[in-house]
Amino acid sequence: MGQLSAVAIRKSGPGRLGDGRGLELHKGTGKTGKWVWRYSLGGRRRQMGLGTWPDVSLADARAQRDRWASVLAQGRDPITERQAAIEAARAEIERDDPTLETLAREVLEARSATLRNEGKAGRWLSPLERHVFPKIGRAPISTLRQHDIKAALERIWRTKHPTATKAIQRLRIVFRQGKLMGYECDEFTVDAAQHMLGAVIHTPEPIPATPWQDIPDLFERLEGRGTTAACLRFMMLTLVRASGCRGARFDEIENGIWTVPAARMKGQEGKVREFRVPLSDAALEIVEARKALGGDYLFAVANGNPVSDSGLSKLMRDMGEAGRPHGFRTSFRTWVQDTDAAPWDVSETILAHTIGGRVERSYARSDMLERRRPVMQAWADYVTGVESGANVVRLER
């Protein structure tokens, strides 16, 4: 028989009240307390909470103690067993009504085959992990309403609108896919939340680009500044994005043509192809110079890995250059516009942009390699100073 009684508990002051066999009531200064069961397992003292008094009565606390003592007698840890039971119950509930975060991760896993690096490279979940999950991520998907989504995003809706828009887009996909999976949710909830957040006039800031007239000077200033600068010069000449150039390998180049693997090209997984780049004389000179240094990568740093994306931008900032590496593509495109150096479709193909609709592309399959070659050489001649300003004027005619 225990040492406590309901009357004794009500009359006692604050402190620890023992009932025997490890059961204690830790009573506070007010009219509440908490039940604790103390036990030993493998020579280690453990303490298990059994709820608050008076919500849990003395009789209920004793019943819980006896239940978990029988588990202990079988050599199992009561705390571990209880946690496992809680997790199993939660999993059973989430099987029919997952939390927003659980469902979002399921949807990402289902879509990962179509995303770069299974969604990690593009940080598909990042807007949700940063701004949505901390507020409503643990809520069952069936309980979420447009007011909940609005409350989660309203703080950044105008201050970080591009990020908030990505979050809305991801949520719409999650709710749409969740409905197809049989869960109680509808993408209309997200549409309604976006309507409640209101319209925002957002003018995207274009990536700063070096004016094409200043490109030859920048190309010259980069000479002799090391691996990162060599990569920037290669980007100028090839007009391939940083992800493609940073990981460039010598075994990708054959007979003056650099084949950039699909994995380093921009686009949805499974819908982007490898891209052939006709290398100009100046680009091939860089290749030969880098080959003399050894290694597999054209632009490897001391640890053998390719130069970093941040390193490319940092070097340009350190040089006082307002433009950014990705802006070289804009410099080229503006040069083409101002000098009429190439037809629109050729210049767009040089930049690996998609041309025409799906049906049109199914018939027009050429990558215009031979038509691109002279344009790439003309651009390289301009960048390296082989062609003078007079030649550019000639191209304008």
C-alpha atoms as one frame of an Amber mdcrd trajectory, in Angstrom:
protein
   0.000   0.000   0.000   1.282   3.462  -0.807   2.236   6.104   1.724   0.160
   8.892   0.219  -3.551   9.642   0.212  -5.612  12.169  -1.684  -6.332  14.054
   1.533  -2.652  14.071   2.573  -1.664  15.470  -0.806  -4.179  18.334  -0.587
  -3.044  19.255   2.932   0.693  19.027   2.310   2.916  21.949   1.480   5.395
  22.233  -1.411   8.104  19.607  -1.749   8.619  15.978  -2.707   6.013  13.510
  -1.508   6.941   9.822  -1.814   4.380   7.067  -2.386   6.778   4.129  -2.496
   8.253   1.961  -5.282   9.781   5.069  -6.877   6.617   7.136  -7.277   6.891
  10.766  -6.148   4.789  13.910  -6.386   6.812  17.082  -6.806   4.389  19.636
  -5.421   4.855  23.309  -6.127   3.897  26.379  -4.149   0.534  26.564  -5.929
  -2.180  23.952  -6.188  -0.419  21.833  -8.813   2.416  19.354  -8.993   3.946
  16.722 -11.255   4.182  12.976 -10.882   7.598  11.361 -11.291   8.582   7.702
 -11.290  12.217   6.981 -10.477  13.771   3.667 -11.464  17.115   2.050 -12.298
  18.130   0.173 -15.442  21.564  -1.314 -15.938  22.877   0.560 -12.943  21.693
   3.869 -14.328  19.106   6.029 -12.535  16.256   7.295 -14.712  13.269   9.542
 -14.095   9.961   9.281 -15.964   7.249  11.935 -15.889   3.710  10.613 -15.402
   1.726  13.823 -15.796   0.553  16.723 -13.629  -1.486  16.661 -10.442  -4.441
  17.046  -9.976  -5.142  16.298 -13.687  -3.590  12.874 -12.995  -4.931  11.495
  -9.744  -2.995   9.455  -7.221  -4.764   6.270  -8.387  -3.922   7.021 -12.056
  -0.258   7.732 -11.197  -0.021   4.427  -9.324  -1.587   2.574 -12.261   0.982
   4.081 -14.643   3.821   3.216 -12.271   2.681  -0.405 -12.067   2.285  -0.607
 -15.855   5.797   0.659 -16.569   7.269  -1.370 -13.704   6.068  -4.516 -15.483
   7.870  -3.347 -18.629  11.014  -2.756 -16.567  10.723  -6.260 -15.096  11.032
  -7.626 -18.657  14.390  -5.862 -19.049  13.086  -3.094 -21.287  13.467   0.645
 -20.729  10.045   2.214 -19.970  11.021   5.657 -21.330  12.232   4.175 -24.610
   9.133   1.993 -24.871   6.793   4.915 -24.262   8.560   7.087 -26.824   8.321
   4.278 -29.379   4.596   3.978 -28.695   4.130   7.730 -29.148   6.054   7.670
 -32.429   4.025   4.709 -33.673   0.766   6.482 -32.834   1.993   9.650 -34.552
   3.024   7.679 -37.626  -0.390   6.035 -37.747  -2.069   9.432 -37.638   0.297
  10.874 -40.261  -0.334   7.923 -42.546  -3.812   9.307 -43.196  -3.175  12.968
 -42.404   0.521  13.915 -42.652   1.917  17.190 -41.438   2.719  19.844 -44.017
   6.453  19.243 -43.634   6.103  15.470 -43.943   3.979  15.782 -47.073   6.323
  18.372 -48.605   9.273  16.019 -48.176   7.266  13.158 -49.678   6.421  15.335
 -52.676  10.078  16.347 -53.081  11.113  12.703 -53.005   8.519  11.887 -55.676
   9.735  14.774 -57.867  13.450  14.367 -57.158  14.094  12.453 -60.383  13.124
  15.567 -62.371  15.170  17.977 -60.238  18.884  18.718 -60.327  20.821  16.691
 -57.773  17.445  15.379 -56.552  16.316  18.885 -55.588  19.355  19.674 -53.440
  21.188  21.827 -55.962  18.170  24.034 -56.509  17.293  24.049 -52.789  13.702
  23.189 -53.619  12.613  23.108 -49.978  14.648  26.103 -48.841  11.836  28.735
 -48.944   9.567  26.390 -46.984  12.215  25.332 -44.480  13.110  28.925 -43.718
   9.749  30.672 -43.694   6.896  28.142 -43.568   7.844  24.997 -41.652   8.825
  26.856 -38.438   5.273  28.255 -38.240   2.922  25.659 -39.724   5.125  22.736
 -40.732   3.912  20.483 -37.907   0.228  21.095 -38.590  -1.699  18.195 -40.188
  -2.335  19.020 -43.825  -6.117  18.651 -43.409  -6.212  21.402 -40.778  -4.437
  24.081 -42.801  -6.513  26.948 -44.144  -5.646  29.954 -46.278  -5.394  32.129
 -43.150  -2.589  29.893 -41.829  -0.560  30.200 -45.032  -1.171  33.936 -45.167
   0.038  34.347 -41.585   3.189  32.348 -42.332   4.165  34.429 -45.358   2.769
  37.914 -44.788   5.950  39.145 -43.071   8.064  38.511 -46.187   5.377  38.951
 -48.859   6.536  42.471 -49.678  10.025  42.594 -48.201  11.251  39.338 -49.819
   8.688  38.870 -52.538  10.720  36.568 -54.847  11.334  34.178 -51.936   7.687
  34.354 -50.829   6.578  33.654 -54.407   8.774  30.556 -54.526   7.244  29.411
 -51.250   3.725  29.871 -52.661   4.673  27.950 -55.810   6.132  25.075 -53.782
   3.077  24.982 -51.498   0.757  24.860 -54.504   2.648  21.833 -55.818   2.556
  20.152 -52.388  -1.201  20.680 -51.971  -1.944  19.591 -55.551   0.159  16.448
 -55.212  -1.263  15.777 -51.759  -4.779  15.782 -53.128  -3.769  13.326 -55.849
  -2.274  11.130 -53.126  -5.668  11.004 -51.417  -5.072  13.459 -48.573  -7.586
  16.087 -47.506  -6.081  19.197 -49.093  -6.595  21.358 -52.163  -4.342  23.785
 -54.013  -7.236  26.276 -53.917  -6.227  26.883 -50.292  -2.885  28.218 -51.518
  -4.539  30.268 -54.275  -6.844  31.822 -51.688  -3.898  32.614 -49.402  -2.086
  34.341 -52.264  -5.216  36.389 -52.995  -5.411  37.413 -49.331  -1.746  38.453
 -49.311  -2.527  40.932 -52.066  -0.887  42.099 -55.243   2.733  43.213 -55.202
   4.429  45.226 -57.921   7.910  43.778 -58.002  10.519  44.831 -60.525  13.254
  42.168 -60.701  16.791  43.479 -60.488  18.764  42.208 -63.485  22.173  40.688
 -62.872  24.771  43.458 -63.276  26.598  43.064 -66.579  29.819  44.612 -67.820
  29.070  46.768 -70.903  30.296  44.952 -73.996  32.482  47.935 -74.833  34.441
  47.289 -71.590  34.806  43.532 -71.973  38.197  43.634 -73.799  39.664  45.782
 -71.007  38.367  43.412 -68.322  39.674  40.380 -70.228  43.120  41.966 -70.320
  43.058  42.920 -66.631  42.262  39.316 -65.685  45.388  37.983 -67.370  47.905
  36.461 -64.974  45.613  36.567 -61.923  45.491  32.809 -61.356  42.994  29.984
 -61.751  39.834  31.915 -60.860  40.689  34.645 -63.355  41.409  32.022 -66.031
  37.953  30.553 -65.452  36.372  33.989 -65.807  38.214  34.513 -69.097  37.003
  31.119 -70.304  33.450  32.119 -69.349  33.787  35.309 -71.382  34.898  33.404
 -74.458  32.554  30.402 -74.277  29.496  32.191 -72.775  28.705  29.039 -70.783
  27.267  29.538 -67.290  29.500  29.297 -64.228  28.293  25.805 -63.308  29.419
  24.531 -66.695  32.783  26.295 -66.764  33.818  25.672 -63.159  33.607  21.905
 -63.620  35.117  21.825 -67.122  37.281  18.722 -67.673  39.942  18.102 -70.269
  38.284  14.861 -71.375  35.203  16.867 -72.399  37.169  18.643 -75.126  37.932
  16.969 -78.439  38.793  18.387 -81.867  38.136  21.955 -80.764  34.673  21.171
 -79.402  33.797  21.236 -75.723  30.826  19.025 -74.816  29.246  20.266 -71.584
  27.404  17.370 -69.878  23.667  17.737 -69.306  24.276  17.530 -65.548  25.991
  20.953 -65.641  23.536  22.619 -68.000  20.630  24.669 -66.717  17.238  22.999
 -67.018  14.938  20.369 -65.588  16.407  16.919 -65.104  15.522  14.692 -68.045
  14.645  17.644 -70.273  18.091  19.120 -70.815  20.762  17.706 -73.085  24.519
  17.980 -73.308  25.672  21.086 -75.141  28.465  21.360 -77.709  30.558  24.528
 -77.696  32.850  25.361 -80.639  35.969  26.746 -78.994  37.617  29.832 -80.439
  41.367  30.136 -80.866  41.633  32.142 -77.636  39.605  29.574 -75.702  41.812
  26.755 -76.985  44.888  28.689 -75.866  43.482  28.751 -72.342  42.826  25.012
 -72.534  46.408  24.288 -73.576  47.826  26.562 -70.893  45.748  24.899 -68.198
  46.592  21.406 -69.488  50.247  22.042 -68.751  49.359  22.280 -65.045  48.018
  18.706 -64.963  44.908  17.328 -63.314  41.445  16.463 -64.624  39.804  19.869
 -64.277  40.707  22.958 -66.270  40.181  25.220 -63.283  41.120  23.309 -60.144
  42.323  25.046 -56.981  44.886  23.772 -54.478  42.678  20.972 -53.100  42.040
  19.612 -56.590  38.395  20.693 -56.686  36.994  23.186 -59.215  36.952  26.896
 -58.369  33.893  28.037 -56.440  31.037  30.143 -57.732  31.517  32.630 -54.908
  35.213  32.881 -55.748  34.409  34.050 -59.274  32.168  36.853 -58.019  34.595
  37.804 -55.264  37.457  38.305 -57.679  35.375  40.666 -59.815  34.318  42.623
 -56.721  37.916  42.841 -55.544  38.844  44.250 -58.936  36.194  46.943 -58.577
  34.149  45.480 -61.449  30.433  46.216 -61.104  29.387  43.387 -63.419  29.021
  39.766 -62.376  30.209  36.549 -64.082  26.733  35.620 -65.320  26.534  39.085
 -66.873  29.054  38.098 -69.570  26.156  36.449 -71.391  24.272  39.749 -71.351
  27.387  41.537 -72.606  27.537  39.184 -75.575  23.813  39.417 -76.298  23.964
  43.226 -76.271  27.032  43.146 -78.522  25.063  41.074 -81.011  22.140  43.498
 -80.868  24.304  46.589 -81.278  26.532  45.200 -84.016  24.139  42.862 -85.833
  26.867  40.242 -85.497  24.600  37.185 -85.716  21.011  36.154 -86.453  18.740
  35.957 -83.417  18.366  32.176 -83.450  22.135  31.636 -83.687  22.927  33.992
 -80.807  20.202  32.401 -78.668  21.587  28.948 -79.393  25.057  30.145 -78.405
  23.548  30.987 -75.013  21.853  27.547 -74.908  18.439  29.171 -74.744  15.350
  27.215 -75.768  13.992  28.362 -79.124  10.426  27.858 -80.307   7.649  25.703
 -78.905   7.721  22.010 -78.116   6.334  20.962 -81.495   8.723  23.227 -83.388
  11.693  21.881 -81.437  10.665  18.305 -82.186  11.394  19.013 -85.866  14.179
  21.620 -85.659  16.834  19.561 -83.867  20.092  21.114 -85.101  22.368  22.724
 -82.512  23.706  25.060 -85.267  27.277  24.139 -84.379  28.806  25.273 -87.689
  26.740  28.450 -87.765  27.803  29.246 -84.218  31.500  28.672 -84.853  32.259
  31.914 -86.801  30.186  33.995 -84.403  32.076  32.582 -81.427  35.361  33.327
 -83.158  34.262  36.884 -83.999  33.268  37.448 -80.375  36.598  36.039 -79.152
  38.496  38.241 -81.590  36.654  41.246 -80.221  37.197  40.240 -76.586  40.910
  39.636 -77.058  41.431  42.790 -79.110  42.164  41.054 -82.416  39.269  42.918
 -84.003  39.408  46.698 -83.678  36.547  49.113 -83.185  36.496  49.707 -86.935
  35.733  46.053 -87.484  32.824  46.294 -85.086  31.475  49.238 -87.035  31.756
  47.124 -90.159  29.649  44.483 -88.511  27.033  47.100 -87.692  26.539  47.721
 -91.386
